Every structure is written in structure tokens, then in C-alpha cells.
Amino acid sequence: MIKKQIIACLQDGRELTLTEIERCVNNDRLGMGEVSKPLILHHLNGLLGSGLIKKLNGKKYKILGVDFNNGDYISADQLDTIVVPRIIAKAGNDEKKIPDDIDTTTIKTNKTSYKPEDLIVVEISGTSMLPTFQDGDLLLFRKFQLGEIPSNNDIILCRLDDGAKVKRVIRIPKGDGTYIGQLLSDNTNDLENKPIDITDDNFNAIGKYISKLG
């Protein structure tokens, strides 16, 4: 709520100091209680970090990327959403090739605490992950960091040869302290979906499943 009030104060291309923003926010609260300057500064720093506003000459704040002379504006919804890449991944026999042009999806920030660049939305195509996921489900994945490897029983998005798949990772002990990695489907009724051995030549882990969307 406070973040939206700050943006409302800076609309129309205004350049305001912290004190001026504090006065503007509290004038608009209509009996909801006064907001302290440190709390307003906390939200301003968050907006600065998001790149939505800029601090001019170390004193005044201004919205970026909006031409108010042309009627542009910042909607309240823009403050509560992030845009992340979206692809279709196969949960079945036939692999979907990862497209060159990747679409995007807008999600609510209360769905995740991760940065937009660390996330990818995946649309499930197929039934091999039933009953965990349905055909058409939208899933949120966190991208693996450099050197990070999937843990046992993780559900992951991976590149398998030229295709994108969503599978469960199983690590099978070999008896000598090492493991064989396999990709499994959750749908045990689909006899066509066999375990897939992981090799460095055909496999690349992209992201770890976080949650369903919608």
C-alpha cells in the first residue's frame, strides 16, 4: 500500500525529496495512520533497487521509463508483478524443442521471493508427471546456479538432447560411493515412459521446481 502511494506521489513526472514524499503520502492516507520517514525510505530503496525510480543528485526521486507528456503511467499492478521467461516442456514421450523465441509470463511477487532473472515459468505438455502435474499446468522453476546439481528426488526442468523435459531426479548408489543419475516420470501407469539415464553428453539441468501458478 505504501509503495503504491509513493508512486502516486511521483506521478506526472514530479521530482520530490524524501521529506516531500513523506508529506504527500501522509496527506493521502485519510485517517489510516501516519507513516514514518524511515519506513518510506525503506520502500523507496526497494523501488530504487527495482529500477522503477531514480534518485537525482542524491536528493530528489523520480520515476524512470515513463513519458508523462505522452500520457504514460505506472499502474498499481506493475508494483506487484514481475515478468519471467516462459517455455513449454514435455512431460511425455515426444520431446518439445526449446524455441528460439521464448515467451514471457507475468506473475505476482507474492508467489516468490526470488529475483526475476532467477526464474522461469514452464507450461506442462503431456501426462507423464501425473498425478503431480496435469497437462497444461503452469509451474515456477528456479534456475540452477553455476556448479549447482539437483538433489535426489528433485523435480527439475532439463534440456535433454534438443528437448525440454520436466522429470524427477533419482540418484541410484553404485556401491563404490558413486551414483547413477536417472530421470523418472511420476505416472507409473504410463508404461511407455521408461527411466532415462543421465549422461553429460545429453543432459543439462536448467531449473528446480518451486510451485504451481494459478
PEKA-V173495 format. One record per helix or strand of 2 or more residues. SS is the DSSP state (@ for helix, = for strand). FROM is the first residue (numbers start at 1). TO is the last residue. Records with the same first field share a line. If there is no record, write none. Layout:
SS: FROM-TO + FROM-TO
This chain:
@: 2-13 + 18-27 + 37-50 + 68-70 + 76-80 + 109-111 + 116-118
=: 16-17 + 53-56 + 60-63 + 81-90 + 96-97 + 103-108 + 119-125 + 138-143 + 155-160 + 163-173 + 179-184 + 196-197 + 203-212
